[in-house]
Amino acid sequence: MDNNTRNMLKELTTADGVPGFETEVRAVIKKHMAPAAALETDNMGNLICKKVGDPNGPAVMIPGHMDEIGFMVKLITKEGFLKFSPLGGWFDQVLLSQRVTVKGRKGDIVGIVGSKPPHLLSPEERGKIVRKSDMFVDVGASSDKEVERKLGIRVGDPIVPDAPFVRMKNPKLLMAKAWDDRVGCGMFMSTIKRLQRQKHPNVLYGVGTVQEEVGTRGAKVAKNLVNPDVCIVAESGIAGDTPGIKPEEGQGKLGGGPILYLLDGGMIGHVKLRDLVMDTAKKARVKLQVGVLEGGATDGREIHVHDRGVPTVFIGVPVRYIHSHVGILNTDDYDNTIKLLVAVVKRLDDRTVKRLNG
């Protein structure tokens, strides 16, 4: 991975953007895509990056959602603590004692997720998982008035995980928050950049969608503007190479290449498009992993049932520890995924796309 790509991914992951608050992420994408594609934003906040190869060719959509999981302030206690509502799927056990950033009207405020300390728990309570509903965010205030007037925090403000972008001792491993799904945003951005000086027989749409983590809501709107003939969902895949994960639970591994998901919670991958991806990977000498994800869905859930139906597949870069404060990605996997995406896009001419529907 070159420095420009690494820096782009750093900008994407360090930007804050929980569902409904994707402004910072959208600005990063616009900054990098403005010279390479025509940009359009819809009323939901989806950002559409259009790169024309053959203006008469099929419309190829690569969506990657801009939002990350986080929280929203739902109550400020009289003592100055924040109760929160989750935005996206959180596993309660990963939350306690984690740093967060509250995006208030006067600027960012650092906080920590807290709960009753173990010293004050009964033996029975210690054996139970602390639920999100029993947690709070401590921003160092002593009253609700201090929170609202001095810190500028209001009910409805977003709360975002606070985690830096780090290059690990193994320089190919990058640790950051929000790989789900800033890696997908990076995937369509890198693909468009790579195709700047190459011919492709179609019109390519890289789409940064909003509110995927709360029900693939942005994709419901974006698909109507693009009207795709084919779709490749760009996502984070799940790396199943850590202790405790059985082979039937997670097939992806860091360093094993992109993951082509044959099934997820919202879509069965289009068989002919799936075969084309597999064949292209072989010809491009890209090692391809295949996986099945029974829980969780992507923007493909909305897009593949658009109009008369859109051939759609889901390709992910494997990431460890998604839906937590930090994840780990291998740069070789990212680079090989871009190589595969570019090769697939270059094959999607009008004749090939028509055969997918035949």
N, C-alpha and C positions, 0 to 999 in steps of 0.2 A: 504494500500500500504506500502510495506517495504521500508527501507531507500535506499537499493541498487537500487530498481526500480526508486524511486524518483530521486536519483542522476543521474541515466542513462538518464532519461527524461530531467533533467537539462542540462546535457552535450549536448544532441541532440538539444535542443531548443536554447541554447546559441551559438552553432556553427553557422557560417554564410555560407549560400549556396543558392544564387539566381540561376535561370536557367542557366546552362552552367558553373557554378562555384561551384560545389558541393563537392570540395575536402575536406574541413573541416568536413563535415557531414560523408563522406565516411570513413574518418580516425576514427571517433568516433565509427561507426558501426564495423569496422574491429577490433578495440581494444576490444570490448565486445563480438564479435562473433568468434574470432580466436580460442578460446578453444572449442567452441561448434559446429562449422560447417566448412565444406570445403569452401574456399572463391575463387571467380573468378571475375575479372573485365573485361568487354568487351571494345571495342574501343570507345563506346559512353560515358563510365564512369559508367554504371550500375554495381552495386555490387550484385553478386549472392551468397547467403549463403545456402549451400546444407547440409541438415540433413537427413541421410539415416535411415529409419526404416526397411522396407522390400525392398531390392534392386530390387525385381521383381514386386513391387506394382506400382500403378499409380503415376504420377508426380502431386503433389499438389503445386500450386504457390500462394504465398501470397505477392503481391507487395505493397510497400508503398513508395511514391516518396520522394526523399531527398531534392528537391528544395523547396524554399519558394518564395513568391512574393517579388519583389524588383525593382531595377532600374539599368540603365547603363548610364554612362556619355556620352552624345552625342555632347556637345559643351562646351568649356571653353571661357567665354566672356573676352574681354580685361580688364575688371574691376576685374576679378578673381572669378566670380560666375559660377556655374555649371548648365547647362541645361541638362535635363535627359529624357531618354526614359523608359517607364514602362516595366517591365518584369513580366507579369501576370496581372490579373484583379484588378485594383484599383478603388475605389470609391473616386472621387475627394475631397469630403467633409472631408475625414479622414486624409488628408495629411498635411495641413498647420500647421506650428509651431512644427512639430514632429522632434525629433532627429534622425539622421541617421549616419551610418558609411560608409565612402568611403574606399574601399580596394585598396589602392595605392601600387605602387611597393616599397615604402620605409616604408610601414606599414599602420596601420589603422589611418584614420583621421576623427575626429568627425565633424559633420555639422548639420545644421538645414534647414528644408524646409521653404522657405520664399516667399513672394509676396509683392505687393504694400500694405502699411498699410491702414487701413480703414479711417484714417483721410484725406487721399489724394484721396479717392474715391468719385465720384459724387453720389447723392442719387440713381440714376438709377443703377450704378455699384454695390452699396451696396446690392441691392436686388437680385443680380445674384450670382450663384455659381462660385467661382474662378476655372478655368480649369487648369489641369495639365500643359498644354502647356504654361501657364502664370506664372508658379512657377519656382523656382530655388533652388539650394542648396548653402548655405553660409558656407564656410569652414574657414572664417576669413582671407582671402587673399585679396590683393589689386591689383593684376594684374595676367594675364594669365601666365606670366613667373614665378611668385612666386608659383602659383599652380603647374606648371609642374616641375620646377627645385628644389624648396625647399621642397614642400609637396610630390612630386613624383606621382602626379595624372595625368593620361592620358585619352584621349577619349577612351571609351571601358571598363574602369574600372567599377566594380560592386559597387552598393550602396545598403546597407542593413539597414532595420529598427533597431534602437537601443532601446532595451527594456529588462530589467532584468527579471530573473526568480524569482518569488515571491510566497511564501506560504502565503495565505491570512489569515485573522483573523479566519475564518472557515478553519481549517487545512486540510480539504478535498478538498479545492479549490486551484488550482494552476494557477497562471497568468504568461504568457510568450508569446513571439513571436513565430511564425512559428509552432504552433500546426498543421497547414495545411502545410506539412503533417508529421511532426516529430512524431506525435502520431502514425501514421501508421507504421513508421519505428520501433518505440518502440513495436508496436503490434506484428510484425513478430519476433522481437528479443526476446521478452518475451515468445512467444509461443515456439520458438526453445529451449530456456533455460528450460522451464517447461517440455519439452519432453525429456530432457537428460536422465532421469532415467525411462522413460516410453516407452512402446512399441507402435508403430504406424505402420499400414499396408501399408505404402507408402513411397515415397521419397519426403521430404518437401523442398521447395525452398522459402526462404525468400529473396525478391529482392528489393533492394533500387534502384529505378529508377531515371533517370535524366529528366529534362526539361518537366515535366508533366504540369506545369503551362503555358507553351507556346505551347501546342498542343500535349500532351501525346507522345512526340517524343521518349523518352527512351524506353517506352514500346514496340514500334514498333520493336526494336532490341532485347530486352530482351526476348520477347516471342519466338523468333526463337532459342535462346540458351536453353531455358527450355523445350520447346515443351510440355506445360502442358496438362494434361487430365482434370483438374478442377482448377478453380481459385477463390480465395476469396480476393477481393480488400480491403486492410486495409487503412482506410481514417479517416479524421475528419468529423464528421457529423455536421449538423447545429442545434444548440439549438434555438428553437422558443419560448422560455419562457420569453422573455423580452417585455416591453411595445411596442405596435404598430404592433405586428406581429399577424395576424389572424390565426386561426387553420388550414385553408386550405393553408396557406403559409409556415408554418413550424410546424412539429409535435413533434420534439424531445425536451426533457427537461433534464436539468442537474439533475443527480441523478435518472433518469428513466431507466438507463441501455443502452446497445448498441442499435444502430438504424440499422435495416435491411431495406435498400432502395429497393423498388419494381420497381422503375423507376428513371432514371436520364437523363440528356441531351444527353448521348451517348450510353445508354444501357437499355434494359428491363431485369430485373433479371430473370435468368433461373428458370422456375417454379418448377421443381422437386428438384433442389438444394435449392431453397428458402424454400420449404416445409420441406426439411431435416433439415435446420437450425432452423426453427420454432419448429419442433418436438424435436430436440436436446436441444434447450433452455428450453423447458418445462421439459424434463427429468432431465436436469442439474439444474433445479430450478433457472434459470437465467431470470430475468425480461427483456423482449425484446420489444423494441419500433419498430414500422414500419413507414416508411415515403415515400414520393414521392418528388423528387427534379427535377423540370421542367427545371431549369437553371443550367448549369454547368455539366461537365462530369469528369470521372476518367480514370485511366489507363485501366479500364475494356472495354472502347470503342475500344481499339486496340486488347485486348487479346481475347475477346469473339468471334471475327470473325477470329481467327487464324486457318489456315489449314481447317479442316472439321467443325470447330466450337468447342468452349470450354465452358462447363457449368460454368457460372460466376455469382457471387453475390457481392454486395457492402455492407460491414458492417462498420459503423462509430461509433466512440466515440463522443458523443455530445460536441460541443464547442461553446461558445458564442463569437461573434465578429470576426469570421474568415475574412481573407482578409483585415485586418487592422494591426496596429502595435502590438496589444496585443490581446490575447484571454484568456478565462477562462475554465478550465476543472475540472471535479469532479473525484477524484481518485477512488471512488467506481465504477463509470462507466468503467474506464479503467480496473480495476481488474476483473469485471464481463465479460468484453469483452474478456479478455485473457482466462478466465474459459470457455467461449463459444467456442472460437477458438480451444482450446485444445481438447474439447469434439468432435467438428465437425471433426477435422483432424483424430482423433482416429476411427471415423466411416467410413472414406473414403478408404475402401479396394477395391480390384479389382472388386468384384461382385457388390458392391454398385455403383461404378462409371459407370460400364457398364449399370446398370439400369437407371442411369440418362440420358443416351443417347438412351434408348430404346423407 
